[in-house]
Amino acid sequence: MQVVLQAFQRLFAMPKADDTWARRAARTVLEVTLVLLGFTSLSFLVSHLDFEDVTARTVVAIVVGSAYAALYTAVVLRHSRMPQAWSSVALLVLELAMLAILLPFLVGLSHLVVPKRFLDLFVGTTNETAWGILVFLAVVLFASRGWGRYVGRSARIAAANETSRVYERLAHEDVLTGLPNRRRFEQDATAWLSESAAGGGGVSLLMIDVNRFKFINDTYTHNIGDEVLKGIAEVLRSNVRKTDLAARLAGDEFVVVLRDADEGFARQMAQRLMDAVSRRDWSTIAAGLPVSISVGYATAAKGEALVDLMLRSDQQMYAIKQAGRTAS
Ligand SMILES: Nc1nc2c(ncn2[C@@H]2O[C@H](COP(=O)(O)OP(=O)(O)OP(=O)(O)O)[C@@H](O)[C@H]2O)c(=O)[nH]1
């Protein structure tokens, strides 16, 4: 008994977000099988019972109808958590299968619950099959209205989800370059510094600034300046590891957070980024475009706050920029 109860609980438990497709599919197959089995046996049972008592027939009809409604609702709830296209197809198939099972059942049961006088008066026939078909059509209409409302609601939910996904993305993404923005950088870097302080690997920070960007804007137009910023973002994206984070802070300032990285690795990465930007063919944007970056780096001391780490790598970046200016 315990095993059966547990199986039922698992079967009708709400699907979890991390459920695999295979597990969801298996549950759906089980559910549908259960519903169909239930209906087939109930239909068989009711059509073979010769009730004398009208109340008993009515009770059976109400119980069967409620069971149908409860099971159907459980299945709809389950499927409303599936992606729109899948849930639409799955529900349609399910609904047709259920109605196919329901038809003979309704034809068989209708004469039990509806007095013949009523049929005579309103439908003009006592033919049970005709009455059954009428009931069937009513159920189809009713179900398709519910179906339409469900699909409409799912579409609205999907649209609302999409809008909130867009807002969520915009809140953490730089619109021009598609890189994470300052907010996302501060969130992730703060979390990684805490992990590092709690015994994780070292965190290093690279501060990046485009050299003479105002000159590029003024000489080549702001649009070309934008293309340069996008190009810098591409260089950062293609050079950092998946576990690192490259973000745009503001204007021509970018940042890279390196995880599990000591000072030696940060120095190498800083040089690699400066070389990659200098080597890139910027003439595809505008002939003679002079693009280079200065990169400062610092490795976090245990428990160091993000603001202090940023200050140290910023100071180093300006020192490098200054040295470059003096050299040129
Ligand atoms: N094209 C473009 N320009 C921007 C954007 N945001 C800020 N800027 C410009 O970026 C320039 C930043 O220049 P600065 O960093 O102050 O100066 P710089 O010329 O880079 O000088 P150094 O950093 O000392 O080499 C300013 O001219 C801003 O107007 C943007 O989204 N697109």
The ligand as an SDF file (V2000), in Angstrom:
LIG
                    3D

 32 34  0  0  0  0  0  0  0  0999 V2000
   31.7380   56.1550  -29.3480 N   0  0  0  0  0  0  0  0  0  0  0  0
   31.4910   56.1720  -28.0410 C   0  0  0  0  0  0  0  0  0  0  0  0
   32.1710   57.0170  -27.2480 N   0  0  0  0  0  0  0  0  0  0  0  0
   31.9260   57.0150  -25.9390 C   0  0  0  0  0  0  0  0  0  0  0  0
   30.9740   56.1710  -25.3520 C   0  0  0  0  0  0  0  0  0  0  0  0
   30.9730   56.3930  -24.0010 N   0  0  0  0  0  0  0  0  0  0  0  0
   31.8850   57.3440  -23.7490 C   0  0  0  0  0  0  0  0  0  0  0  0
   32.4860   57.7260  -24.9230 N   0  0  0  0  0  0  0  0  0  0  0  0
   33.5400   58.7210  -25.1460 C   0  0  0  0  0  0  0  0  0  0  0  0
   34.7620   58.1080  -24.7250 O   0  0  0  0  0  0  0  0  0  0  0  0
   35.7170   59.1490  -24.5230 C   0  0  0  0  0  0  0  0  0  0  0  0
   36.5100   58.7920  -23.2800 C   0  0  0  0  0  0  0  0  0  0  0  0
   37.6600   59.4470  -23.3510 O   0  0  0  0  0  0  0  0  0  0  0  0
   38.6790   59.4840  -22.1480 P   0  0  0  0  0  0  0  0  0  0  0  0
   38.8410   58.0800  -21.5810 O   0  0  0  0  0  0  0  0  0  0  0  0
   38.2710   60.5200  -21.1820 O   0  0  0  0  0  0  0  0  0  0  0  0
   39.9700   59.9320  -22.8510 O   0  0  0  0  0  0  0  0  0  0  0  0
   40.8970   59.1930  -23.8810 P   0  0  0  0  0  0  0  0  0  0  0  0
   40.8610   59.9380  -25.1520 O   0  0  0  0  0  0  0  0  0  0  0  0
   40.5820   57.7270  -23.9880 O   0  0  0  0  0  0  0  0  0  0  0  0
   42.2750   59.4280  -23.2040 O   0  0  0  0  0  0  0  0  0  0  0  0
   43.1900   58.3820  -22.4520 P   0  0  0  0  0  0  0  0  0  0  0  0
   42.3080   57.3740  -21.7760 O   0  0  0  0  0  0  0  0  0  0  0  0
   43.9610   59.2250  -21.4730 O   0  0  0  0  0  0  0  0  0  0  0  0
   44.0420   57.7790  -23.5120 O   0  0  0  0  0  0  0  0  0  0  0  0
   34.9320   60.4450  -24.4090 C   0  0  0  0  0  0  0  0  0  0  0  0
   35.1400   61.1880  -25.5870 O   0  0  0  0  0  0  0  0  0  0  0  0
   33.4480   59.9910  -24.3530 C   0  0  0  0  0  0  0  0  0  0  0  0
   32.5960   60.8980  -24.9920 O   0  0  0  0  0  0  0  0  0  0  0  0
   30.2550   55.2990  -26.2200 C   0  0  0  0  0  0  0  0  0  0  0  0
   29.4030   54.5030  -25.8030 O   0  0  0  0  0  0  0  0  0  0  0  0
   30.5440   55.3240  -27.5290 N   0  0  0  0  0  0  0  0  0  0  0  0
  1  2  1  0
  2  3  2  0
  2 32  1  0
  3  4  1  0
  4  5  2  0
  4  8  1  0
  5  6  1  0
  5 30  1  0
  6  7  2  0
  7  8  1  0
  8  9  1  0
  9 10  1  0
  9 28  1  0
 10 11  1  0
 11 12  1  0
 11 26  1  0
 12 13  1  0
 13 14  1  0
 14 15  2  0
 14 16  1  0
 14 17  1  0
 17 18  1  0
 18 19  2  0
 18 20  1  0
 18 21  1  0
 21 22  1  0
 22 23  2  0
 22 24  1  0
 22 25  1  0
 26 27  1  0
 26 28  1  0
 28 29  1  0
 30 31  2  0
 30 32  1  0
M  END
$$$$
